[in-house]
Amino acid sequence: MDYSKMISLIEQLCQDRGISKTTAYVQSGVGKDFGANIKKGNIPSAEKVKALADYLNCSTDYLLGRTAVPSAESTSMSNHEKELLAIMSTLNDEGIKQLLKQARYIASDDEYKKGGQSDVAKEA
């Protein structure tokens, strides 16, 4: 098991939720040194992984790197959403940052928002 991947996933989830890793560790009950302990080579207990997954609203499988889908609630995703997650799961941290940067740029353009006018509609 690559626990550095777990730490990266936790960092990304915390960033997405606007909270610090320490806040997540303390409020989930796994202890403020959870990440540092893993970096030192300590293997987290299943109970701690589950507590943190519950707090971050994701599956333990996601934290363990066994699925690219953060939570069981996300199983009704469109094929496009699944494809984006599959692509994202192949990227390193810098690749993910660049993908998110591009996605945010596109999402900020009204032309691409749901309910907006598409290029096909403009040509017709």
CYANA upper distance limits for C-alpha pairs under 8 A (distance plus 0.5 A):
  1 MET  CA     64 LEU  CA      8.16
  2 ASP  CA      6 MET  CA      7.55
  3 TYR  CA      7 ILE  CA      6.88
  3 TYR  CA     38 ILE  CA      7.37
  3 TYR  CA     39 LYS  CA      8.27
  3 TYR  CA     64 LEU  CA      8.20
  4 SER  CA      8 SER  CA      6.77
  4 SER  CA     39 LYS  CA      7.72
  5 LYS  CA      9 LEU  CA      6.69
  5 LYS  CA     64 LEU  CA      8.37
  5 LYS  CA     65 GLY  CA      7.52
  6 MET  CA     10 ILE  CA      6.65
  6 MET  CA     63 LEU  CA      5.88
  6 MET  CA     64 LEU  CA      6.38
  6 MET  CA     65 GLY  CA      7.23
  7 ILE  CA     11 GLU  CA      6.60
  7 ILE  CA     35 GLY  CA      7.15
  8 SER  CA     12 GLN  CA      6.70
  8 SER  CA     93 ASP  CA      8.26
  9 LEU  CA     13 LEU  CA      6.64
  9 LEU  CA     63 LEU  CA      6.87
 10 ILE  CA     14 CYS  CA      6.57
 10 ILE  CA     21 LYS  CA      7.79
 10 ILE  CA     63 LEU  CA      7.60
 11 GLU  CA     15 GLN  CA      6.58
 11 GLU  CA     21 LYS  CA      6.84
 12 GLN  CA     16 ASP  CA      6.56
 13 LEU  CA     17 ARG  CA      6.70
 13 LEU  CA     56 LEU  CA      7.48
 14 CYS  CA     18 GLY  CA      6.49
 14 CYS  CA     19 ILE  CA      5.63
 14 CYS  CA     20 SER  CA      6.43
 14 CYS  CA     21 LYS  CA      6.54
 14 CYS  CA     24 ALA  CA      7.72
 14 CYS  CA     56 LEU  CA      8.09
 15 GLN  CA     19 ILE  CA      6.62
 15 GLN  CA     20 SER  CA      7.60
 19 ILE  CA     23 THR  CA      6.98
 19 ILE  CA     24 ALA  CA      7.53
 20 SER  CA     24 ALA  CA      6.93
 21 LYS  CA     25 TYR  CA      6.59
 22 THR  CA     26 VAL  CA      6.54
 22 THR  CA     32 LYS  CA      5.97
 22 THR  CA     33 ASP  CA      8.34
 23 THR  CA     27 GLN  CA      6.34
 23 THR  CA     32 LYS  CA      8.21
 24 ALA  CA     28 SER  CA      6.27
 24 ALA  CA     52 LEU  CA      7.79
 24 ALA  CA     55 TYR  CA      7.70
 24 ALA  CA     56 LEU  CA      8.00
 25 TYR  CA     29 GLY  CA      6.76
 25 TYR  CA     30 VAL  CA      5.84
 25 TYR  CA     31 GLY  CA      5.89
 25 TYR  CA     32 LYS  CA      5.67
 25 TYR  CA     33 ASP  CA      8.07
 25 TYR  CA     34 PHE  CA      6.94
 25 TYR  CA     52 LEU  CA      7.50
 26 VAL  CA     30 VAL  CA      6.74
 26 VAL  CA     31 GLY  CA      5.58
 26 VAL  CA     32 LYS  CA      5.62
 27 GLN  CA     55 TYR  CA      8.21
 28 SER  CA     51 ALA  CA      6.30
 28 SER  CA     52 LEU  CA      5.89
 28 SER  CA     54 ASP  CA      8.31
 28 SER  CA     55 TYR  CA      5.94
 29 GLY  CA     48 LYS  CA      8.21
 29 GLY  CA     51 ALA  CA      7.48
 29 GLY  CA     52 LEU  CA      8.17
 30 VAL  CA     34 PHE  CA      6.67
 30 VAL  CA     48 LYS  CA      5.90
 30 VAL  CA     51 ALA  CA      7.48
 30 VAL  CA     52 LEU  CA      7.35
 33 ASP  CA     37 ASN  CA      6.37
 34 PHE  CA     38 ILE  CA      6.89
 34 PHE  CA     44 PRO  CA      8.37
 35 GLY  CA     39 LYS  CA      6.74
 36 ALA  CA     40 LYS  CA      6.75
 37 ASN  CA     41 GLY  CA      7.11
 37 ASN  CA     42 ASN  CA      5.96
 38 ILE  CA     42 ASN  CA      5.31
 38 ILE  CA     43 ILE  CA      6.58
 38 ILE  CA     44 PRO  CA      7.32
 44 PRO  CA     48 LYS  CA      6.89
 44 PRO  CA     49 VAL  CA      7.18
 45 SER  CA     49 VAL  CA      6.91
 46 ALA  CA     50 LYS  CA      6.59
 47 GLU  CA     51 ALA  CA      6.59
 48 LYS  CA     52 LEU  CA      6.63
 49 VAL  CA     53 ALA  CA      6.56
 49 VAL  CA     60 THR  CA      6.91
 49 VAL  CA     63 LEU  CA      8.09
 50 LYS  CA     54 ASP  CA      6.51
 50 LYS  CA     59 SER  CA      8.31
 50 LYS  CA     60 THR  CA      6.30
 51 ALA  CA     55 TYR  CA      6.70
 52 LEU  CA     56 LEU  CA      6.59
 53 ALA  CA     57 ASN  CA      6.29
 53 ALA  CA     58 CYS  CA      5.54
 53 ALA  CA     59 SER  CA      6.11
 53 ALA  CA     60 THR  CA      6.05
 53 ALA  CA     63 LEU  CA      7.45
 54 ASP  CA     58 CYS  CA      6.80
 54 ASP  CA     59 SER  CA      7.83
 57 ASN  CA     70 PRO  CA      8.49
 57 ASN  CA     71 SER  CA      7.26
 58 CYS  CA     62 TYR  CA      7.15
 58 CYS  CA     63 LEU  CA      8.07
 58 CYS  CA     70 PRO  CA      5.41
 58 CYS  CA     71 SER  CA      4.81
 58 CYS  CA     72 ALA  CA      7.93
 59 SER  CA     63 LEU  CA      7.18
 59 SER  CA     70 PRO  CA      6.48
 59 SER  CA     71 SER  CA      5.45
 59 SER  CA     72 ALA  CA      7.15
 60 THR  CA     64 LEU  CA      6.59
 61 ASP  CA     65 GLY  CA      6.64
 61 ASP  CA     66 ARG  CA      5.48
 61 ASP  CA     67 THR  CA      6.37
 62 TYR  CA     66 ARG  CA      6.26
 62 TYR  CA     67 THR  CA      5.57
 62 TYR  CA     68 ALA  CA      6.73
 62 TYR  CA     69 VAL  CA      6.85
 62 TYR  CA     70 PRO  CA      5.74
 62 TYR  CA     71 SER  CA      7.76
 63 LEU  CA     70 PRO  CA      8.40
 68 ALA  CA     85 LEU  CA      6.64
 68 ALA  CA     86 ALA  CA      7.10
 68 ALA  CA     89 SER  CA      6.40
 69 VAL  CA     74 SER  CA      7.13
 69 VAL  CA     75 THR  CA      8.12
 69 VAL  CA     85 LEU  CA      7.61
 70 PRO  CA     74 SER  CA      7.66
 71 SER  CA     75 THR  CA      8.17
 77 MET  CA     81 GLU  CA      6.31
 77 MET  CA     82 LYS  CA      6.81
 78 SER  CA     82 LYS  CA      6.82
 79 ASN  CA     83 GLU  CA      6.55
 80 HIS  CA     84 LEU  CA      6.71
 81 GLU  CA     85 LEU  CA      6.78
 82 LYS  CA     86 ALA  CA      6.61
 83 GLU  CA     87 ILE  CA      6.66
 84 LEU  CA     88 MET  CA      6.53
 85 LEU  CA     89 SER  CA      6.54
 86 ALA  CA     90 THR  CA      7.34
 87 ILE  CA     91 LEU  CA      7.49
 88 MET  CA     96 ILE  CA      6.74
 88 MET  CA     99 LEU  CA      8.26
 91 LEU  CA     95 GLY  CA      5.66
 91 LEU  CA     96 ILE  CA      6.36
 92 ASN  CA     96 ILE  CA      6.74
 93 ASP  CA     97 LYS  CA      6.76
 94 GLU  CA     98 GLN  CA      6.74
 95 GLY  CA     99 LEU  CA      6.61
 96 ILE  CA    100 LEU  CA      6.60
 97 LYS  CA    101 LYS  CA      6.59
 98 GLN  CA    102 GLN  CA      6.74
 99 LEU  CA    103 ALA  CA      6.61
100 LEU  CA    104 ARG  CA      6.50
101 LYS  CA    105 TYR  CA      6.75
102 GLN  CA    106 ILE  CA      6.74
103 ALA  CA    107 ALA  CA      6.49
104 ARG  CA    108 SER  CA      6.63
105 TYR  CA    109 ASP  CA      7.41
106 ILE  CA    112 TYR  CA      7.21
107 ALA  CA    112 TYR  CA      7.06
107 ALA  CA    113 LYS  CA      6.98
109 ASP  CA    113 LYS  CA      7.44
110 ASP  CA    116 GLY  CA      6.91
111 GLU  CA    116 GLY  CA      5.94
111 GLU  CA    117 GLN  CA      6.55
111 GLU  CA    118 SER  CA      7.10
112 TYR  CA    116 GLY  CA      6.80
112 TYR  CA    117 GLN  CA      8.20
112 TYR  CA    118 SER  CA      7.56
117 GLN  CA    121 ALA  CA      6.70
117 GLN  CA    122 LYS  CA      7.40
118 SER  CA    122 LYS  CA      6.90
119 ASP  CA    123 GLU  CA      6.84
120 VAL  CA    124 ALA  CA      6.98
